[in-house]
Amino acid sequence: MRTYSKAAVWLFTAVVLLVSSPAAAQLRIAFTGKDANAPDEYAFVALNDISSGTSFFVTNCDWDNSTGAFINPCNEGVMQVTTTAVITRGTVTLVQETAPDVYTVTGDATAVAVPGSLAWQSVSADPHYAFAASNPTSPLNTVTEIYAYADTDPDTAVGGVKDPTINNNASPNAVVLDFVGVQPVGMDFVGNRSTATLADLTNTANYTVGGTITLDLTAFTGPGLPVELKSFSVE
C-alpha cells in the first residue's frame, strides 16, 4: 500500500482549491463577438463574478509589448465600462455605439467615452483590448493589466509585438483571440456554451466570421468556464 505524508495531502488540496475557485480570482473577461458595421458593437463574457461598481476600459489602440504601453499617439477610441450590478460568471454583455460617443449597453453596465479620446471607429481591422488603469482620466498611459484582446488584423498577434501576455508590462492572464490571415468585419462565438473553456474561447475555429453579424448574448453555463489546467503535480 502506498502512503502519503500530510504535507503531500495538504499540497494536493491547496492546488485543487486554487484551480476550482473562480470567485477568488481577479476580474476576467473574454471577447465573444464584434461587428464593425453600424452600430459598431462588441460582446464580452464574464469569466468570474464581477462586482457592482467595477470599472475597466476598452480601446481600439494597438499594444506595443516592446514598450509595455499602447502606441502613442493612438488616434482611436477609448471607453470606460462600469458595472451597475453584479455580473455573474458566464453572462454575456453587449456594448453598442449608437451615435458618436453614445453607447447602449445590453446588460448590467454603462459605457462612456473617456474625455479627450476619439470617437469609436467602425473599421474591420480594429483590435479590441479590455484593460485596467490606475488613472481613469489617462487610462492609455497608466495601464496596470490587460484582461482580454481580440485581434482582427490579418497578422499574427500571438508571440508578436501586439501580444499583451509577454515582454514588458506583461499580462499573462489576458485572454487572447487571434484571427490570423483574415480580417473579419464581424465575429461571433458559435461553440458549445455549456462546455466552453478558455481554450475554446481563444480558438478562432469556434467563431463565425463575415459581414453584418447578430451577436449571440446567450450565457455560458458550463462548469468548465474559465478553468484551463495546463500543469499539475503532487509533491
TAHU-V205258 format. One line per field, one symbol per residue. ss: DSSP state (2 for helix, 1 for strand, 0 for the rest). psi: psi as a letter, one per 20 degrees, with the letter a starting at -180 (. if undefined). burial: + if it has 9 or more other ideal C-beta (glycine too) atoms within 8 Angstrom, else -. A space follows every 10 residues. Layout:
ss=???
psi=???
burial=???
This chain:
ss=0000022222 2222222220 0222000011 1111100001 1111110001 0000111110 0011000011 0000001111 1110001000 0111111110 0111110011 1110000100 0000000111 1110000022 2011111111 1000000000 0000000000 0000111100 0000011110 0000000222 2002221111 0000000000 0000000000 00000
psi=ppqqrhgggg gggggghghj mhhirrpprq piqqoiqppp rrqqppirpp qpjpqrqpqi qpqoihikrq qpqgkrqpqp ppqirpoqpi ppqppqoiro kopppoamrq pqqppirrqp pnphipropp rqqhoiimhh ilphqphqpo ojqjaogpia hioiirbplq nijpopooop irmphqqppj aoiijqrhhh hjoiijqqqb cppoppjpqp iqiipkpnoh qpqp.
burial=-------++- ++--+----- -+----++++ +++++++--+ ++++++++++ ---+++++++ +-+++--+++ +--+-+++++ +++--++-++ +++++++--- +-+-+-+++- +-++--+--+ +----+++++ +++--+--++ -++-++++++ +++---+--- -++++----+ +-++++++++ --+++++++- +-+--+++-+ ++---++-+- --+-+++--+ -+--+++--- -----
